Amino acid sequence: MGTRLGSSPGASRIYRTSYGDAGMVRLARRAVEEWRKLDRSLLLENGLFETGLAAARCADALQEAGEPFVWLEPGEAQRRFPEARFRSPVLWTREAGCVRADLALRTLAGMVDVREQSRIDDPAELEADVVCVCAGPWLGRLTELPLRVQIEQVGYFAGAPDDRPSVIDHGDGGHAWYGVVTPGVGYKVAQDAGRDEQFDPDRDDRPVDAAVTARLLDHVSTAFPGLAAEPARADACLYTMTPDRDFILDRMDGIVVLGGDSGHAFKFGPLLGRLAADLAQGRELPAECARFATARFARA
């Protein structure tokens, strides 16, 4: 299980093939296949609805990458998700839905040697052929990379069966909203990067903000009127943001560094692990991974 103080706690995450860039679409496809190799039961293939201005850009990228998609009229989308409301055409991708995140972490933990409560302040102190640092929100403490840690908040609402699609409302230029089923808990809804304040990961709490909850309730009343009016529970976790919201996967002084989740890395988990292993063993990475190199920060 992931620590509640990090970025991976909770029972659900969205997975998808849809992105606004064809390179990311191709990586997302590979990630879906890696999840299936690991354990197909970890994925609930409920599909994904996308609305807002960026949905058209996602459709263009899906087409360029050769991935299937369909545009649905609002009424058809609502028939598939009666608890939701849609005011414009909806982009539908079938191979998407929910990763059962807590079960995935337990599965992955059973495949490696996990040694907890072993503090490491300098990776150079380790005796190993290759060191791979995946320190999450603490990666900035070990490197000089331009990372920013912020706290994020989600609410879980009763009222939707576990076969409902995931939803991303890209909005009209602001922060996106998203929703995903969470079996046994409720339909999870949140605003992506909705709490912009910087946060100290060494704090021993992850507080829920009442003002953010109020904004969430307003959104749910409009976008998901069939859900309960109040969340069954609310949680907070951390995002580790890079300036461009792309991940970091590179070598620094001989050490493999992987991080900068920026709120959308969990769906790539098994693929990122495989790519980090390839990098550690000197194998060439796919061309799409060039965007994750640390040299981009020097150029910026």
C-alpha positions, 0 to 999 in steps of 0.5 A: 500500500502507498503511504497516505503522505505520498502521491499514491494512496487511495483505491482508484486512478483513471487510466486512458489512451487519450492525450492531447499529444500523439506521442503520449497516446502511444505511451499510454497504449503501451502502459495499458498493455503493461497493466494487462500483462501484470493483471487484467483484473486491476483494470475496470474497462468502463470507458472514458468521456471527455468534454471541453475545448481540449477534447478535440485536440485529444481526438486529433492525437488519437487519430494520428496515433491510430487509436479508436474513438467516437463522438457522442451527442450529449443525449447518448452520453447521458443514456450511458451515464444517467447520473451525469449531465453533458451540454456538448458532444462527448469524446468516447474512448472504450479502452479506459476506466479505472485502475484499482490503485490500492490492489495494484500497489499490493500486487507490485509490492509482492514482486520486489524486495521492499525495505521500509523505514530505511532513510537515505539522504544521498543515493551515492551512499548506496552500494549497487550496480545501478541506483534508481531514485523514485522519491515522489514528492521528496525528489526535489530534496535529493536533486536540483530539479525544478519540482513543486509539491502541492496538495490535491483533494478528492471527494467520493460520492454515492449514487453511481454503479461501478460500471460508469465511465470515467469523465474528464471535463477539460473546461475552457482553459482552466483546471480540468475536472475528472471523475472515476468509479471507486469500488466500495467507496463511491464515485471519485470527483476532483479538480485537477491541480485545484489547490495551487499552494506549495506544500511541505511533504515533510508535514505529517498531515494532508488537510482537507480544505473546506473551500475546495470542498465547497467548489467541488460540491458546486461542480457535482451539483451541475455535472453529476446531479444524480450523485449524492449532494455530499461526499461520503468522504474526502481525501488529500494527497500530493502532486509533484509538479514539473514546469511542463507537467511532463515526467522526469526519466533520465540519468543524473550523475550515473543515477536513474531518476524517475519522478515529476508525476504531475498528477497523471503518472499512476496510469503509466506505472508498469510502463515507467518501471519497465522504461526505468529498468531499460535505462538502468541497463543501457537500453535505448528508450522509445523516441517518445521518451525524449520529452522526459529528459532533464536537459529540457530544464536547462534549455528553459 
